[in-house]
Amino acid sequence: MNKIFLIIVMVVALGSPALAGSWARGMGSGMGYGLGHCTDSELNLTPDQASKLKALQSEYLKSIRPFQMELLDKRAELRICEPGMGREAVRAAQLRRRVQEIDEKIREAWLRYKMECRALLTLDQLDRLDALKGTGGSPGMGRMRLMGE
């Protein structure tokens, strides 16, 4: 009986992460022109708007690429630094500070990008976007408008 119970626990413990990966969406479903999960059809974008949004997205991704690469390097370096005394502790603190600076630069770029995307939309599209975001927008942002109307 104990062996069967142990086998069941092992199967559940080892199988759960694999199953969760197929159901979970992770960090999101992609950039979506900076408009979250909204599609062209949901917002009735004109072809001109769609092309401008794609160009903004491409520019945004290109601008943050160096930050992303540096962030990966610094986080890997930070994992290698063991907490301790002396130079390791100082180096770890410096790395943590740099990671925070890079994160802030990426957040600022994201905010600029979102504002530029929203500037291309009509008032009706912005209202529709805000209504759609109530079903899964950015965490902490809620229905907040980034552009004052």
N, C-alpha and C positions, 0 to 999 in steps of 0.2 A: 504493500500500500504506500509506504513511504517513497519507494523508488518511483512509482507512477506519479505521485504528487510532485516529486523533484523533477521528473522529466517534463511534466506539464508546466511547471514554473519556468524551467529553462527555455522551453519552446516559446512561451509567452514573452519572456524577457528578451530573448534574441530576435524574435519575430516582430515585436512591436515597432522598433525603429524602422524596419524595412517597410512595414505597412503604413506607418505614419508619413513616410516620404512620398508615397503615392497619393495620399489624400491631402496632405498639407500644401499650402501655396507658398510657404516660406516667406521671403522678404517682399513679395509682391509679384504682380504679373507683368512687370516691365515698366518702361518709362511712359509709354502712351502719350507722347508729345508733352509731357509735363502736366497732363490733365488727369492723372490718376488712371483709373480703369476705363474711362470714357472713350468711346469710339467715334469715328467720323459721323456715323449714322445717328448716334444718340444726340449729338449736338448739331446735326445738319450743317456740317462745315462745307464751305464752298471749296472748290478745287484750289483756289488761290490761298485760302486759309490753311488748308491741309498741307500744301507745299511749303508755305512759310513756317508752319509748325514743325515740319520735318527738318527744314533747314536749321531752325533754332535748336532742335534736339541734337542734330549732328554737331553743331557748333558747341553746344553745352558738353556733350560727351567728350569731344576733342579737348576742351578746356580743362576738364577735371582729370583726364587720363594721367598726367604727370603726378597729380596729388594722390591719386589712387595707388600708383606704383610706389611712390615714396611711403605712403601709409602702410602698404604691405611690408616693405623693407623694415620700417621702424617697428612695426608690431612683431615681426619675426625676431628682430634684434632684442626687443624687450623681453620676449619669451626666453631668449638665451641668457639674458642677464639674471643671475640668481640674486634674490634678495640677500643682502648681507651688509657688511660694514665697508667703509672706505670707498674706493673708486667704483665698485659695482653699484652701490646704493646711489651714488651721485649720478652715474651714467644712466641708471634706471629712471631716476627722477627727470633727467634731461630728456630722455626718450618719451616718457609720459607727457611731458610738456609739449614736445614737438608733435606727438600724435594728436593732442588736443588742438593745437594750432592748425594742423592739416584738416582735422574734422571740421573746424570752424570755417575754413576757407571753402570746403566742399559745401557746407550748409549755406554759406553766403552765395555761392555760385548757383545752387539749387533755387534759392529764393529769387535771385535775379531772373533766372530762367523761367520760373513759374509766372513771375510778373510780366515778363515779355510775352509769354504764351497768352496770358489772360488779356493783355492789351490788344491782341488780335481778334478777340471775340466780341460779338455784339452783346447788348444788355440781355436780350432774350437767351442767348447761348450761355451767358454767365449765370443767369437764374437757373437754367436747366442743369448746368454743371454743379452749382451749389446744391440743388435738389438731389442729384445723383451721388454727390459726395457723402450725403447722409447715410448712404448704404455701404460705406467702406472707404472713406477718404484717408488722408494722412493722419497718423495717430497724433493726438494733441491739437490738431488744427480745427477739428470740428467743421462748422460751416462758415468759418471766418473768411471774409473776403480780403484778398491781398491788395486789391486795387480799390481805392475809394471812389464811389460813384456819386 
